[in-house]
Amino acid sequence: MKRLPQILFILLLACFSFFYTDKVATILKSKDPLLEKIKEKNKSYVVNPIDAFIEGSTVIPGLNGFDIDIDKSYDNMKKIGVFNDNLIVLKEVSPNDTINNYYDKYIVSGNKLKSTIGFIFIVEEDSNIDKILEILEEKEINATFFIDGAWIEANKDSLKKISDNNHEVGNLGYKNKYEESLFIWTNNNLKRNNKNIIKYCYLENINDEVLNLCKNYRYKTVIPSLIIKKEPLKEVKKNLDNGIIISFNINKKLESELKALISYINKKGYKIDLLSKHLNEKRSD
């Protein structure tokens, strides 16, 4: 017991020494010309984030900004002792108002400053996806399949193929209807048979009842910019634009034109991507 005060004193001294050393290091760092140079350069690297765009009941994703990660950039350059642009580390800065706040709005497009296109394939009760999967694999395209619960019952092997080819799946309800019990049933079947599940609902027209159902389960709701049922290549050529979401009904016409359609989009400088990536607000994607 007699040594307890000595032990406490030593511990307090060690804590104070650590605090003091850390404080001195912080002060010295703050006065380092290298750090000042990095902060000064930050102005030329800043890209302001863009808020999500709201219009009535619809929303379009915003876009992250960029800023210099001061500490990481300083640590990189301190090792060589001089400023070097190549050692600058950037970090993304989220918008103040992000799409992640809006489960009660219809998403109608990706951000128009991104040259990506979101591809959706609608898988209904009688759809055959084999040819579509074959073309997507040949063209090295990843896409999103919204799948009807009635189709899942007879096509569990095909559902696994979607996952194996790194596509993602969304819940299309059951026989083109979103009802709560069947919505849950379809979700459970998707989770059992596919690893790439996205929390989105799909509509082609405004339906507040479905919007509210999906919102209650923290699902966002998408209404595509372009809904193609009959003339895929013709419609894409006429309507192609930054940020659009395109949905396709699977049929023989699509099978015959999909290769040419993908080639046309790529030649125009657009990247086809998964819906989840297309709608996120990261610039780096």
KOLMARVO-960086 format. One record per residue (C-alpha): residue number from 1; residue in one letter; x, y, z. Coordinates in pm, 1 decimal. Example, Ala and Ser with C-alpha at 12.3 -4.5 7.8 and 13.67 -1.06 7.14 Angstrom:
+-----+------+----------+----------+----------+
! pos ! code !       px !       py !       pz !
+-----+------+----------+----------+----------+
!   1 !    A !   1230.0 !   -450.0 !    780.0 !
!   2 !    S !   1367.0 !   -106.0 !    714.0 !
+-----+------+----------+----------+----------+
END
This chain:
+-----+------+----------+----------+----------+
! pos ! code !       px !       py !       pz !
+-----+------+----------+----------+----------+
!   1 !    M !      0.0 !      0.0 !      0.0 !
!   2 !    K !    289.8 !    235.7 !     73.8 !
!   3 !    R !    402.5 !    214.0 !   -288.7 !
!   4 !    L !     58.2 !    302.3 !   -428.5 !
!   5 !    P !    121.2 !    683.0 !   -433.0 !
!   6 !    Q !    449.6 !    624.2 !   -616.3 !
!   7 !    I !    280.1 !    404.6 !   -876.5 !
!   8 !    L !      2.5 !    660.5 !   -926.6 !
!   9 !    F !    262.2 !    937.3 !   -962.2 !
!  10 !    I !    453.5 !    738.1 !  -1225.9 !
!  11 !    L !    130.7 !    666.5 !  -1418.1 !
!  12 !    L !     29.3 !   1033.3 !  -1407.6 !
!  13 !    L !    377.2 !   1137.2 !  -1519.6 !
!  14 !    A !    364.0 !    890.1 !  -1810.6 !
!  15 !    C !     18.9 !   1017.9 !  -1916.4 !
!  16 !    F !    132.6 !   1379.2 !  -1895.9 !
!  17 !    S !    449.3 !   1299.1 !  -2090.4 !
!  18 !    F !    249.1 !   1127.8 !  -2364.2 !
!  19 !    F !      0.6 !   1416.4 !  -2381.5 !
!  20 !    Y !    278.9 !   1674.8 !  -2386.9 !
!  21 !    T !    475.2 !   1490.4 !  -2657.3 !
!  22 !    D !    162.5 !   1453.0 !  -2870.9 !
!  23 !    K !     77.5 !   1820.1 !  -2822.3 !
!  24 !    V !    427.9 !   1930.0 !  -2923.0 !
!  25 !    A !    414.5 !   1707.9 !  -3233.2 !
!  26 !    T !     78.7 !   1858.7 !  -3331.0 !
!  27 !    I !    211.9 !   2213.3 !  -3290.2 !
!  28 !    L !    525.0 !   2137.4 !  -3491.0 !
!  29 !    K !    317.8 !   1973.7 !  -3765.1 !
!  30 !    S !     82.2 !   2273.0 !  -3784.6 !
!  31 !    K !    382.6 !   2501.3 !  -3849.7 !
!  32 !    D !    545.4 !   2271.6 !  -4105.3 !
!  33 !    P !    577.1 !   2455.6 !  -4442.8 !
!  34 !    L !    496.5 !   2125.6 !  -4612.2 !
!  35 !    L !    157.5 !   2111.5 !  -4440.8 !
!  36 !    E !     91.8 !   2474.2 !  -4529.6 !
!  37 !    K !    173.3 !   2397.4 !  -4893.0 !
!  38 !    I !    -74.1 !   2106.5 !  -4895.6 !
!  39 !    K !   -347.0 !   2325.0 !  -4745.6 !
!  40 !    E !   -274.7 !   2595.5 !  -4997.4 !
!  41 !    K !   -298.4 !   2346.0 !  -5284.1 !
!  42 !    N !   -630.8 !   2217.6 !  -5151.9 !
!  43 !    K !   -810.9 !   2511.8 !  -5311.9 !
!  44 !    S !   -719.1 !   2393.6 !  -5659.9 !
!  45 !    Y !   -835.2 !   2037.1 !  -5592.0 !
!  46 !    V !  -1170.6 !   2104.5 !  -5428.2 !
!  47 !    V !  -1474.5 !   1988.4 !  -5624.8 !
!  48 !    N !  -1798.3 !   2081.3 !  -5450.0 !
!  49 !    P !  -2059.5 !   1807.9 !  -5402.7 !
!  50 !    I !  -2394.6 !   1837.2 !  -5578.6 !
!  51 !    D !  -2717.3 !   1784.7 !  -5385.4 !
!  52 !    A !  -2984.6 !   1541.3 !  -5497.6 !
!  53 !    F !  -3231.2 !   1707.4 !  -5734.3 !
!  54 !    I !  -3592.6 !   1704.0 !  -5617.9 !
!  55 !    E !  -3883.0 !   1786.7 !  -5845.3 !
!  56 !    G !  -4229.5 !   1713.5 !  -5709.3 !
!  57 !    S !  -4246.8 !   1343.7 !  -5623.9 !
!  58 !    T !  -3926.5 !   1253.6 !  -5812.5 !
!  59 !    V !  -3558.9 !   1255.4 !  -5721.6 !
!  60 !    I !  -3230.0 !   1231.1 !  -5913.9 !
!  61 !    P !  -2908.2 !   1140.2 !  -5725.7 !
!  62 !    G !  -2659.3 !   1408.8 !  -5631.6 !
!  63 !    L !  -2286.2 !   1369.6 !  -5675.3 !
!  64 !    N !  -2000.1 !   1353.7 !  -5427.9 !
!  65 !    G !  -1733.9 !   1621.6 !  -5429.0 !
!  66 !    F !  -1357.4 !   1594.2 !  -5378.1 !
!  67 !    D !  -1123.1 !   1737.1 !  -5119.0 !
!  68 !    I !   -762.1 !   1668.1 !  -5025.4 !
!  69 !    D !   -714.1 !   1429.0 !  -4736.8 !
!  70 !    I !   -470.8 !   1657.9 !  -4555.3 !
!  71 !    D !   -335.9 !   1406.7 !  -4302.7 !
!  72 !    K !   -277.6 !   1121.6 !  -4547.5 !
!  73 !    S !   -119.5 !   1353.3 !  -4804.1 !
!  74 !    Y !    108.8 !   1500.2 !  -4534.9 !
!  75 !    D !    212.0 !   1154.5 !  -4413.2 !
!  76 !    N !    300.5 !   1054.7 !  -4771.4 !
!  77 !    M !    510.5 !   1362.9 !  -4837.6 !
!  78 !    K !    676.2 !   1378.3 !  -4496.7 !
!  79 !    K !    860.8 !   1060.1 !  -4585.0 !
!  80 !    I !   1044.2 !   1235.6 !  -4869.2 !
!  81 !    G !   1046.1 !   1582.6 !  -4710.8 !
!  82 !    V !    914.8 !   1775.7 !  -5014.2 !
!  83 !    F !    582.7 !   1858.2 !  -5174.3 !
!  84 !    N !    484.5 !   1625.2 !  -5458.6 !
!  85 !    D !    152.4 !   1645.1 !  -5646.1 !
!  86 !    N !    165.6 !   1272.7 !  -5716.9 !
!  87 !    L !    144.1 !   1196.1 !  -5344.1 !
!  88 !    I !   -177.2 !   1390.1 !  -5286.4 !
!  89 !    V !   -458.2 !   1171.5 !  -5152.4 !
!  90 !    L !   -813.9 !   1276.6 !  -5234.0 !
!  91 !    K !  -1127.2 !   1195.3 !  -5038.8 !
!  92 !    E !  -1489.2 !   1211.6 !  -5152.0 !
!  93 !    V !  -1727.8 !   1449.7 !  -4977.4 !
!  94 !    S !  -2096.9 !   1358.8 !  -4965.9 !
!  95 !    P !  -2371.0 !   1606.0 !  -5062.9 !
!  96 !    N !  -2566.4 !   1773.3 !  -4784.4 !
!  97 !    D !  -2885.9 !   1642.9 !  -4943.4 !
!  98 !    T !  -2837.5 !   1288.3 !  -5065.7 !
!  99 !    I !  -3062.2 !   1042.8 !  -5246.8 !
! 100 !    N !  -3034.2 !    818.5 !  -4940.2 !
! 101 !    N !  -3276.4 !   1052.9 !  -4762.1 !
! 102 !    Y !  -3558.7 !    988.8 !  -5009.0 !
! 103 !    Y !  -3748.6 !    663.8 !  -4977.3 !
! 104 !    D !  -4068.6 !    859.1 !  -5041.1 !
! 105 !    K !  -3969.9 !    977.6 !  -5392.1 !
! 106 !    Y !  -3950.2 !    806.6 !  -5730.9 !
! 107 !    I !  -3598.5 !    780.5 !  -5873.9 !
! 108 !    V !  -3626.1 !    864.5 !  -6243.7 !
! 109 !    S !  -3262.6 !    890.9 !  -6354.3 !
! 110 !    G !  -2901.6 !    870.6 !  -6251.2 !
! 111 !    N !  -2700.2 !   1190.2 !  -6219.2 !
! 112 !    K !  -2671.6 !   1363.6 !  -6557.5 !
! 113 !    L !  -2301.4 !   1439.5 !  -6502.9 !
! 114 !    K !  -2214.9 !   1070.3 !  -6503.8 !
! 115 !    S !  -2176.9 !    906.3 !  -6843.0 !
! 116 !    T !  -2323.2 !    578.5 !  -6723.6 !
! 117 !    I !  -2644.7 !    404.1 !  -6823.8 !
! 118 !    G !  -2842.0 !    180.0 !  -6585.8 !
! 119 !    F !  -2963.2 !   -143.9 !  -6748.8 !
! 120 !    I !  -3271.0 !   -323.9 !  -6611.9 !
! 121 !    F !  -3420.9 !   -647.8 !  -6746.7 !
! 122 !    I !  -3776.4 !   -732.4 !  -6643.7 !
! 123 !    V !  -3815.6 !  -1103.0 !  -6567.9 !
! 124 !    E !  -4183.1 !  -1198.9 !  -6571.8 !
! 125 !    E !  -4350.7 !  -1534.6 !  -6521.7 !
! 126 !    D !  -4275.4 !  -1671.3 !  -6871.7 !
! 127 !    S !  -3942.1 !  -1497.7 !  -6939.6 !
! 128 !    N !  -3643.9 !  -1691.1 !  -7072.8 !
! 129 !    I !  -3320.9 !  -1520.5 !  -6968.0 !
! 130 !    D !  -3064.4 !  -1765.4 !  -7108.3 !
! 131 !    K !  -2991.0 !  -1577.0 !  -7431.9 !
! 132 !    I !  -2976.0 !  -1242.3 !  -7249.7 !
! 133 !    L !  -2724.1 !  -1380.5 !  -6999.6 !
! 134 !    E !  -2516.3 !  -1524.7 !  -7283.4 !
! 135 !    I !  -2500.2 !  -1188.0 !  -7463.7 !
! 136 !    L !  -2418.7 !   -994.8 !  -7146.4 !
! 137 !    E !  -2136.6 !  -1235.5 !  -7066.3 !
! 138 !    E !  -1996.4 !  -1207.3 !  -7419.8 !
! 139 !    K !  -2009.4 !   -825.0 !  -7399.2 !
! 140 !    E !  -1875.3 !   -821.8 !  -7039.6 !
! 141 !    I !  -2174.8 !   -623.9 !  -6913.9 !
! 142 !    N !  -2322.4 !   -638.7 !  -6563.8 !
! 143 !    A !  -2688.9 !   -549.9 !  -6536.8 !
! 144 !    T !  -2987.9 !   -558.1 !  -6302.7 !
! 145 !    F !  -3275.3 !   -807.1 !  -6322.6 !
! 146 !    F !  -3606.1 !   -730.1 !  -6154.4 !
! 147 !    I !  -3761.5 !  -1070.5 !  -6096.8 !
! 148 !    D !  -4123.9 !  -1173.8 !  -6048.6 !
! 149 !    G !  -4189.2 !  -1417.9 !  -5765.2 !
! 150 !    A !  -4390.4 !  -1645.3 !  -5995.6 !
! 151 !    W !  -4083.1 !  -1688.3 !  -6219.7 !
! 152 !    I !  -3863.2 !  -1786.2 !  -5925.6 !
! 153 !    E !  -4078.9 !  -2088.8 !  -5844.2 !
! 154 !    A !  -3985.2 !  -2262.9 !  -6170.0 !
! 155 !    N !  -3640.4 !  -2115.0 !  -6237.0 !
! 156 !    K !  -3419.0 !  -2141.5 !  -5930.3 !
! 157 !    D !  -3124.3 !  -2271.5 !  -6134.4 !
! 158 !    S !  -3150.3 !  -1977.2 !  -6373.4 !
! 159 !    L !  -3174.7 !  -1739.8 !  -6078.6 !
! 160 !    K !  -2840.7 !  -1872.2 !  -5953.6 !
! 161 !    K !  -2688.5 !  -1807.2 !  -6299.5 !
! 162 !    I !  -2764.0 !  -1437.8 !  -6258.3 !
! 163 !    S !  -2564.2 !  -1426.4 !  -5935.9 !
! 164 !    D !  -2281.5 !  -1639.1 !  -6077.7 !
! 165 !    N !  -2238.3 !  -1385.1 !  -6359.5 !
! 166 !    N !  -2217.6 !  -1090.9 !  -6114.5 !
! 167 !    H !  -2550.9 !   -938.2 !  -6208.0 !
! 168 !    E !  -2784.8 !   -811.1 !  -5937.2 !
! 169 !    V !  -3152.5 !   -881.1 !  -5869.9 !
! 170 !    G !  -3445.1 !   -676.8 !  -5744.6 !
! 171 !    N !  -3793.3 !   -763.9 !  -5624.2 !
! 172 !    L !  -4068.1 !   -729.4 !  -5890.2 !
! 173 !    G !  -4343.0 !   -851.3 !  -5659.2 !
! 174 !    Y !  -4559.9 !  -1146.6 !  -5758.7 !
! 175 !    K !  -4740.2 !  -1163.4 !  -6094.7 !
! 176 !    N !  -4675.9 !   -791.8 !  -6150.6 !
! 177 !    K !  -4821.7 !   -690.9 !  -5814.6 !
! 178 !    Y !  -4659.3 !   -559.7 !  -5499.4 !
! 179 !    E !  -4858.0 !   -689.4 !  -5203.4 !
! 180 !    E !  -4691.7 !   -703.0 !  -4864.1 !
! 181 !    S !  -4708.0 !  -1078.2 !  -4796.1 !
! 182 !    L !  -4597.5 !  -1166.6 !  -5150.9 !
! 183 !    F !  -4331.4 !   -894.9 !  -5145.9 !
! 184 !    I !  -4180.8 !  -1062.7 !  -4838.2 !
! 185 !    W !  -4216.9 !  -1408.4 !  -4995.1 !
! 186 !    T !  -4034.3 !  -1301.1 !  -5311.2 !
! 187 !    N !  -3762.2 !  -1133.5 !  -5103.1 !
! 188 !    N !  -3700.2 !  -1448.9 !  -4906.2 !
! 189 !    N !  -3673.2 !  -1655.9 !  -5225.3 !
! 190 !    L !  -3432.6 !  -1408.4 !  -5380.1 !
! 191 !    K !  -3211.3 !  -1414.3 !  -5071.9 !
! 192 !    R !  -3198.9 !  -1793.1 !  -5068.2 !
! 193 !    N !  -3093.7 !  -1817.5 !  -5430.9 !
! 194 !    N !  -2889.4 !  -1507.2 !  -5509.9 !
! 195 !    K !  -2614.0 !  -1313.7 !  -5332.9 !
! 196 !    N !  -2654.2 !   -979.0 !  -5513.1 !
! 197 !    I !  -2983.9 !   -841.7 !  -5384.3 !
! 198 !    I !  -3063.1 !   -471.0 !  -5417.0 !
! 199 !    K !  -3317.8 !   -283.8 !  -5206.7 !
! 200 !    Y !  -3516.4 !   -123.5 !  -5487.8 !
! 201 !    C !  -3872.0 !   -159.6 !  -5613.6 !
! 202 !    Y !  -3964.2 !   -118.5 !  -5979.8 !
! 203 !    L !  -4258.9 !     76.0 !  -6123.1 !
! 204 !    E !  -4349.0 !    206.7 !  -6466.6 !
! 205 !    N !  -4602.5 !    459.3 !  -6339.4 !
! 206 !    I !  -4658.1 !    651.0 !  -6017.5 !
! 207 !    N !  -4821.7 !    430.5 !  -5754.5 !
! 208 !    D !  -4814.3 !    575.1 !  -5404.4 !
! 209 !    E !  -4944.3 !    255.8 !  -5246.7 !
! 210 !    V !  -4640.9 !     62.9 !  -5373.9 !
! 211 !    L !  -4409.8 !    353.6 !  -5290.0 !
! 212 !    N !  -4527.8 !    346.6 !  -4928.7 !
! 213 !    L !  -4494.4 !    -32.5 !  -4904.8 !
! 214 !    C !  -4136.9 !    -17.0 !  -5031.5 !
! 215 !    K !  -4054.5 !    282.4 !  -4811.4 !
! 216 !    N !  -4168.5 !     89.0 !  -4503.4 !
! 217 !    Y !  -3909.0 !   -177.4 !  -4585.2 !
! 218 !    R !  -3640.9 !     85.6 !  -4659.5 !
! 219 !    Y !  -3650.4 !     14.3 !  -5031.9 !
! 220 !    K !  -3607.3 !    293.0 !  -5286.0 !
! 221 !    T !  -3845.6 !    299.0 !  -5582.8 !
! 222 !    V !  -3735.1 !    337.3 !  -5946.0 !
! 223 !    I !  -3934.6 !    451.6 !  -6248.5 !
! 224 !    P !  -3702.3 !    413.5 !  -6550.7 !
! 225 !    S !  -3631.0 !    704.1 !  -6784.6 !
! 226 !    L !  -3687.6 !    475.1 !  -7082.7 !
! 227 !    I !  -3915.9 !    169.3 !  -7083.4 !
! 228 !    I !  -3865.4 !    -48.1 !  -7392.0 !
! 229 !    K !  -4106.6 !   -321.7 !  -7490.2 !
! 230 !    K !  -4092.0 !   -352.0 !  -7872.3 !
! 231 !    E !  -3813.0 !   -168.2 !  -8057.9 !
! 232 !    P !  -3500.0 !   -169.5 !  -7837.3 !
! 233 !    L !  -3234.9 !    -47.6 !  -8081.7 !
! 234 !    K !  -3456.6 !    219.4 !  -8237.4 !
! 235 !    E !  -3569.1 !    351.9 !  -7898.6 !
! 236 !    V !  -3217.5 !    361.8 !  -7754.3 !
! 237 !    K !  -3080.0 !    549.1 !  -8055.7 !
! 238 !    K !  -3358.8 !    804.2 !  -8026.8 !
! 239 !    N !  -3338.0 !    859.5 !  -7649.2 !
! 240 !    L !  -2980.7 !    789.6 !  -7535.5 !
! 241 !    D !  -2858.3 !   1046.2 !  -7281.9 !
! 242 !    N !  -2637.9 !   1079.9 !  -6973.2 !
! 243 !    G !  -2770.9 !    915.7 !  -6661.6 !
! 244 !    I !  -3077.6 !    743.9 !  -6802.8 !
! 245 !    I !  -3219.8 !    420.6 !  -6666.0 !
! 246 !    I !  -3338.7 !    181.0 !  -6936.5 !
! 247 !    S !  -3566.7 !   -115.3 !  -6872.0 !
! 248 !    F !  -3624.4 !   -394.4 !  -7123.6 !
! 249 !    N !  -3897.0 !   -652.2 !  -7159.7 !
! 250 !    I !  -3731.6 !   -981.0 !  -7249.6 !
! 251 !    N !  -3848.9 !  -1102.3 !  -7590.8 !
! 252 !    K !  -3716.1 !  -1226.8 !  -7926.4 !
! 253 !    K !  -3672.8 !   -872.7 !  -8059.1 !
! 254 !    L !  -3447.5 !   -782.1 !  -7766.9 !
! 255 !    E !  -3247.0 !  -1102.4 !  -7810.1 !
! 256 !    S !  -3183.7 !  -1019.7 !  -8176.3 !
! 257 !    E !  -3085.1 !   -655.8 !  -8114.6 !
! 258 !    L !  -2911.2 !   -656.5 !  -7776.3 !
! 259 !    K !  -2557.0 !   -703.2 !  -7912.0 !
! 260 !    A !  -2591.9 !   -416.7 !  -8157.0 !
! 261 !    L !  -2757.4 !   -202.3 !  -7891.2 !
! 262 !    I !  -2470.3 !   -252.1 !  -7644.8 !
! 263 !    S !  -2212.3 !   -179.7 !  -7914.5 !
! 264 !    Y !  -2393.9 !    141.6 !  -8009.9 !
! 265 !    I !  -2403.2 !    263.5 !  -7646.9 !
! 266 !    N !  -2033.1 !    187.8 !  -7596.9 !
! 267 !    K !  -1935.1 !    365.2 !  -7920.0 !
! 268 !    K !  -2118.0 !    673.6 !  -7797.3 !
! 269 !    G !  -1888.1 !    678.6 !  -7491.5 !
! 270 !    Y !  -2130.5 !    551.8 !  -7228.5 !
! 271 !    K !  -2069.0 !    280.4 !  -6972.1 !
! 272 !    I !  -2347.7 !     33.6 !  -6895.0 !
! 273 !    D !  -2364.4 !    -50.6 !  -6526.7 !
! 274 !    L !  -2559.1 !   -209.8 !  -6244.4 !
! 275 !    L !  -2849.2 !     -0.5 !  -6120.4 !
! 276 !    S !  -2701.6 !     21.0 !  -5769.7 !
! 277 !    K !  -2373.6 !    165.7 !  -5901.9 !
! 278 !    H !  -2548.4 !    387.0 !  -6155.0 !
! 279 !    L !  -2755.1 !    550.2 !  -5880.7 !
! 280 !    N !  -2487.5 !    590.8 !  -5616.2 !
! 281 !    E !  -2337.0 !    934.5 !  -5569.9 !
! 282 !    K !  -1969.3 !    838.4 !  -5594.8 !
! 283 !    R !  -1765.9 !   1007.3 !  -5865.0 !
! 284 !    S !  -1496.5 !    739.5 !  -5852.2 !
! 285 !    D !  -1734.9 !    474.8 !  -5988.9 !
+-----+------+----------+----------+----------+
END
